[in-house]
Amino acid sequence: MDTLPEYIKIGMFVRVAEWVGRVEDITIGQKHVMILVSSPKQVYRHSSPEWLEWHADAPELISPSSLAAWVDECSRYMTRTTQDYQKLFTMAEKPFEK
């Protein structure tokens, strides 16, 4: 089993595909390395942290990130949530049409 890169440690920020997350747990088995990643999108989508498999031959799947990227991600989801609530309130204010 290859050693994990320095940026894959509990508490570190990582980029996974199009989103940013934080490493919550790491499990190393005989054949697989699994990384538990939490993210702002899980709050927005009401989902749980995701277990992702680490592949040493494809390190770009989970790459290093930063606190600034995490804050940007949180801001993006807060903006989206605010817009969703505004749509709901607008719908509630309109009279029902028959």
C-alpha positions as a Python dict, from the first residue, in 0.01 Angstrom:
ca = {
    (1, 'M'): (0, 0, 0),
    (2, 'D'): (146, 336, -101),
    (3, 'T'): (175, 605, 161),
    (4, 'L'): (-79, 886, 153),
    (5, 'P'): (24, 1236, 48),
    (6, 'E'): (82, 1498, 318),
    (7, 'Y'): (-248, 1673, 243),
    (8, 'I'): (-457, 1368, 324),
    (9, 'K'): (-472, 1391, 701),
    (10, 'I'): (-767, 1436, 934),
    (11, 'G'): (-869, 1802, 940),
    (12, 'M'): (-710, 1893, 605),
    (13, 'F'): (-910, 2057, 325),
    (14, 'V'): (-928, 1873, -7),
    (15, 'R'): (-1084, 1926, -347),
    (16, 'V'): (-1290, 1636, -480),
    (17, 'A'): (-1409, 1684, -838),
    (18, 'E'): (-1612, 2009, -830),
    (19, 'W'): (-1641, 2050, -453),
    (20, 'V'): (-1428, 2122, -146),
    (21, 'G'): (-1438, 1913, 168),
    (22, 'R'): (-1254, 1835, 488),
    (23, 'V'): (-1100, 1500, 577),
    (24, 'E'): (-1287, 1358, 878),
    (25, 'D'): (-1150, 1003, 896),
    (26, 'I'): (-915, 765, 716),
    (27, 'T'): (-943, 387, 708),
    (28, 'I'): (-659, 177, 569),
    (29, 'G'): (-733, -183, 480),
    (30, 'Q'): (-525, -449, 305),
    (31, 'K'): (-659, -356, -39),
    (32, 'H'): (-828, -18, -3),
    (33, 'V'): (-778, 322, 155),
    (34, 'M'): (-1103, 503, 233),
    (35, 'I'): (-1126, 871, 320),
    (36, 'L'): (-1433, 1022, 490),
    (37, 'V'): (-1490, 1375, 357),
    (38, 'S'): (-1747, 1626, 485),
    (39, 'S'): (-1849, 1929, 283),
    (40, 'P'): (-2083, 2229, 271),
    (41, 'K'): (-2279, 2055, -5),
    (42, 'Q'): (-2384, 1782, 238),
    (43, 'V'): (-2559, 2044, 452),
    (44, 'Y'): (-2729, 2196, 148),
    (45, 'R'): (-2839, 1855, 20),
    (46, 'H'): (-2914, 1710, 365),
    (47, 'S'): (-2671, 1423, 312),
    (48, 'S'): (-2396, 1252, 509),
    (49, 'P'): (-2019, 1282, 471),
    (50, 'E'): (-1889, 1067, 186),
    (51, 'W'): (-1647, 776, 202),
    (52, 'L'): (-1415, 802, -98),
    (53, 'E'): (-1157, 549, -208),
    (54, 'W'): (-803, 680, -246),
    (55, 'H'): (-624, 568, -561),
    (56, 'A'): (-249, 626, -560),
    (57, 'D'): (-248, 599, -939),
    (58, 'A'): (-506, 881, -968),
    (59, 'P'): (-414, 1137, -698),
    (60, 'E'): (-592, 1417, -887),
    (61, 'L'): (-926, 1271, -775),
    (62, 'I'): (-859, 1407, -426),
    (63, 'S'): (-626, 1707, -437),
    (64, 'P'): (-513, 1962, -177),
    (65, 'S'): (-731, 2264, -105),
    (66, 'S'): (-747, 2547, 146),
    (67, 'L'): (-957, 2717, 411),
    (68, 'A'): (-1024, 3000, 163),
    (69, 'A'): (-1170, 2752, -86),
    (70, 'W'): (-1383, 2603, 196),
    (71, 'V'): (-1518, 2949, 284),
    (72, 'D'): (-1593, 3018, -84),
    (73, 'E'): (-1778, 2686, -105),
    (74, 'C'): (-1981, 2770, 208),
    (75, 'S'): (-2064, 3114, 68),
    (76, 'R'): (-2179, 2961, -260),
    (77, 'Y'): (-2417, 2722, -82),
    (78, 'M'): (-2544, 2994, 154),
    (79, 'T'): (-2622, 3214, -147),
    (80, 'R'): (-2802, 2928, -318),
    (81, 'T'): (-3000, 2848, -2),
    (82, 'T'): (-3100, 3214, 41),
    (83, 'Q'): (-3219, 3226, -320),
    (84, 'D'): (-3419, 2907, -271),
    (85, 'Y'): (-3588, 3050, 41),
    (86, 'Q'): (-3668, 3373, -145),
    (87, 'K'): (-3836, 3169, -421),
    (88, 'L'): (-4041, 2979, -162),
    (89, 'F'): (-4153, 3299, 11),
    (90, 'T'): (-4241, 3458, -324),
    (91, 'M'): (-4452, 3154, -411),
    (92, 'A'): (-4630, 3176, -75),
    (93, 'E'): (-4712, 3543, -124),
    (94, 'K'): (-4879, 3492, -461),
    (95, 'P'): (-5252, 3416, -454),
    (96, 'F'): (-5351, 3073, -578),
    (97, 'E'): (-5490, 3075, -929),
    (98, 'K'): (-5780, 2854, -1027),
}
